Amino acid sequence: MTYDLFLGDRMYSSWSLRGWLSCAAFNLPVRTNFVGLYSGTMAADLAPLAPARLVPVLRTPDGCVIGESLAIAETLAERHPEAGLWPDTPAQRATARWLCAEMVAGFAALRGDCPMQFQRIYKDFSPSDAVRADLNRIEVLWAHGRAISGADEGWLFGRYSLADVFYTPVAARIIGYDLPVGAGARAYCQALLNTDPVREWRQMAQEVTYDPEPYPQDLPSEAWPIG
């Protein structure tokens, strides 16, 4: 029983990363298919999956098509309760869903000003007040998750869950643009980016190059270490 997962790109597509981690991080069988996110063919590539029009898109072994990352995550959690995609207790699950939903709907400044990328770590990026407000809110939500779970460090709810999946691209933005967050938040970001599935994703991201790059920044930078 293998899922088909349709993705856009590994280097820049944060939503593709969330969809893939929702399968790969929990050892669910998945076959990846890439569409033309930057080549202009995405609409045609996704036409057989209509009305889906954005990545990621999941097709179940029985042919059901699901769009939107949170719907994909909920479907996988429902179909694979043994995999433990959500935390253990009702309060933790409710809080994790809240954190994921706010991530999906919010943080427009962070997402707009700091596109996810695994090519470089930029230096001297100056975050706007709106980006700083997003970062502050993210730290508040992470602290609330830890207050509910009792986890002082490591994963937000004690063991790895969809909450950690959904904030992994946020961590990539924080590290990739060297954004100002507290020491605990930065350590959590580093942990998210150093799981085996994310390291694998980051390494595979280097296999495709773009000229010109989709989101160039005229800033000093250093290469993002792969290991």
C-alpha positions, 0 to 999 in steps of 0.5 A, a space after each residue: 500500500 503506497 501513497 503517491 505524493 505530488 511535490 513541487 521542489 526540494 530546495 524552495 517548496 516549504 509545503 512540499 517538505 511538509 507533505 513529504 515529512 508527513 509520510 517519510 518521518 513516520 515510515 509511511 510508504 510513499 512514492 514521490 512525483 514532481 511537477 513543474 513548480 518553476 517551469 510553468 507546467 504545474 497546472 497541466 501536471 496536476 490536471 489529472 488530480 483536479 480540483 487540486 491545484 497546489 502542492 503537495 497533493 496526496 493520492 491514496 492507494 484506493 485513488 482518493 485525491 487530497 490537497 492541502 497539507 493539513 488535510 493530508 496530515 489528518 488523513 494519514 493520521 486517521 489511516 495510520 493511528 499506529 504511526 503516532 502522527 499526533 501526540 498522545 493525550 487529548 490536550 496535546 493533540 488539540 494543542 498540536 492541531 492549533 499550532 499547525 493550523 496557525 502555521 498554515 494560516 499565519 506568519 505571512 511576513 516571515 513567509 514572504 520576506 524569507 522564502 525557504 531555501 537550503 542553498 545558503 545561510 544568509 548573513 546581515 538580513 534585517 528583519 522587518 517589524 512584521 517578521 519580528 512579530 511573527 518570530 515572537 508569536 512562533 516562540 509564544 506558540 512553541 512555549 505553549 506547546 511545551 507547557 502543555 506537554 511538559 517537554 523542556 527541550 527536544 520535540 514540542 510534545 515529547 516525541 516527534 509529531 506533526 507539530 514538528 513537521 509543520 514547523 520544520 520549514 519555519 526552522 529552515 527560515 530561521 536558520 537560513 536567514 540567521 533570524 533573531 530568536 532565543 537560544 532554546 528556539 534556535 536549538 529546536 530549529 537545529 534539531 528539526 533540521 538535523 533529523 535523518 529525513 530532513 538531512 536526506 531532503 536537504 542533500 537531494 535538494 542540491 541535485 537540482 539547480 536554477 538559473 536564475 535562482 527563484 529568490 535571490 538575496 543580495 546579502 553575504 552568505 555561507 554554504 548551508 552544510 549538508 551533513 
